[in-house]
Amino acid sequence: MKNRIIIAAVLLVFVFSAGFFPQYVKAKRLESELEQVRKENNLAQLRDLTALAYLQASQKNYGLAAGASTRFFDRTREVANQTPDSSARKSLEDLMSFRDKITAGLAKGDPDVLNDMQILFVKTRQATALSAGAPHPD
C-alpha cells in the first residue's frame, strides 16, 4: 500500500510538471516578446516626437515645437536610463547634447533652429534604428 501511495504521488508530480512546464515556457517567451515590443514602442515614440517637433518648427509653430521637443528630450532621458545596452544608451544620451541649443532657438523663434532640428531628427532615427537592432539607415 505504501508503494502505491509513493508511485501515485510521483505520478501526480510528473503529470503536474508535464502540464506546468509548457505553460511556463510559453509565458516566459511571451514576456520576452512583450518586453521587446515595449522597447520598440519607446523608440518609435522618440522618432514620432522629434518628427512632430521638426514639423511644427518648419510650420513656424515654435511654441508647439518647444513643447514637443521638451517631451522628446524628457522621454529620451527616460528611455536612455532604461536601456541596458551601453552603446545604445550612449547613442540616446548623445541626442541630449542638442537640448539647450534647440530649446533656446525655439524660445526665440529663430528659423535657424530648423537646421539643428533636422540634424536631431536624422540622428534620432539613426540612434533608434541602431538601438532596435535594425540595419543602419543611410
C-alpha positions in Angstrom: 0.0 0.0 0.0 2.8 2.3 0.9 4.5 1.7 -2.5 1.2 2.6 -4.3 1.0 5.9 -2.5 4.5 6.8 -3.4 4.0 5.8 -7.0 0.8 7.8 -7.1 2.5 10.8 -5.6 5.4 10.6 -8.1 2.9 10.2 -10.9 0.9 13.1 -9.7 4.1 15.3 -9.6 5.1 14.1 -13.1 1.6 14.9 -14.5 1.6 18.3 -12.9 5.1 19.1 -14.2 4.1 17.9 -17.7 1.2 20.4 -17.7 3.0 23.2 -16.0 6.3 23.2 -17.9 5.0 24.0 -21.4 2.8 26.8 -20.0 5.8 28.2 -18.1 8.0 28.2 -21.2 5.2 29.9 -23.2 4.7 32.6 -20.5 8.5 33.3 -20.4 8.6 33.6 -24.2 5.6 35.9 -24.3 7.1 38.1 -21.5 10.3 38.4 -23.6 8.3 39.3 -26.7 6.3 41.9 -24.7 9.5 43.5 -23.4 10.9 43.7 -26.9 7.7 45.3 -28.2 7.8 47.8 -25.3 11.4 48.8 -26.2 10.5 49.2 -29.9 7.4 51.3 -28.9 9.6 53.6 -26.7 12.0 54.1 -29.7 9.1 54.7 -32.0 7.8 57.4 -29.6 11.1 59.1 -29.7 11.1 59.1 -33.5 7.5 60.5 -33.5 8.2 63.2 -31.0 11.3 64.5 -32.9 9.4 64.4 -36.2 6.5 66.3 -34.6 8.8 69.0 -33.2 10.5 69.3 -36.5 7.3 69.6 -38.4 5.8 72.2 -36.1 9.0 74.3 -36.2 9.0 74.1 -40.0 5.5 75.4 -39.9 6.7 78.2 -37.6 4.7 76.9 -34.7 7.6 77.5 -32.3 5.6 77.2 -29.1 4.1 73.9 -30.1 7.5 72.7 -31.3 9.1 73.7 -28.0 6.5 71.6 -26.1 7.1 68.6 -28.4 10.9 69.0 -28.1 10.6 69.2 -24.3 8.6 66.0 -24.3 11.1 64.4 -26.7 14.2 65.3 -24.5 12.4 64.2 -21.3 11.4 60.9 -22.9 14.9 60.4 -24.4 16.3 60.7 -20.9 13.8 58.1 -19.6 14.4 55.6 -22.4 18.2 56.0 -22.1 18.0 55.3 -18.4 16.0 52.2 -19.1 18.3 50.9 -21.8 20.7 48.2 -20.5 22.9 48.2 -23.6 25.7 50.7 -23.1 26.2 51.6 -26.8 22.5 52.1 -27.3 22.3 54.2 -24.2 25.3 56.3 -25.3 23.7 57.0 -28.7 20.5 58.1 -27.0 22.3 60.2 -24.4 24.2 61.9 -27.3 20.9 63.3 -28.5 20.6 65.3 -25.3 23.5 67.5 -26.5 21.0 69.3 -28.7 18.7 70.2 -25.9 19.9 73.6 -24.9 20.6 74.9 -28.4 17.2 73.8 -29.7 15.3 75.0 -26.7 16.9 78.4 -26.9 16.3 78.6 -30.6 12.6 77.7 -30.3 12.1 80.1 -27.4 13.5 83.0 -29.6 11.5 81.8 -32.6 14.8 81.6 -34.6 14.2 80.0 -38.0 17.8 78.8 -38.0 16.8 76.2 -35.3 15.4 74.1 -38.2 18.9 73.1 -39.2 19.6 71.8 -35.7 16.2 70.1 -35.5 16.9 68.4 -38.9 20.2 67.1 -37.6 18.4 65.9 -34.4 15.7 64.2 -36.5 18.3 62.3 -38.5 20.4 61.4 -35.5 17.3 60.2 -33.6 16.3 57.9 -36.5 19.9 56.5 -36.6 20.1 56.1 -32.8 16.7 54.4 -32.5 17.3 52.1 -35.5 20.6 51.0 -34.0 19.1 50.5 -30.6 16.3 48.4 -32.1 18.8 46.2 -33.8 17.7 47.4 -37.3 20.3 47.9 -40.0 21.9 51.3 -40.0 19.9 53.8 -42.1 21.8 55.7 -44.8 
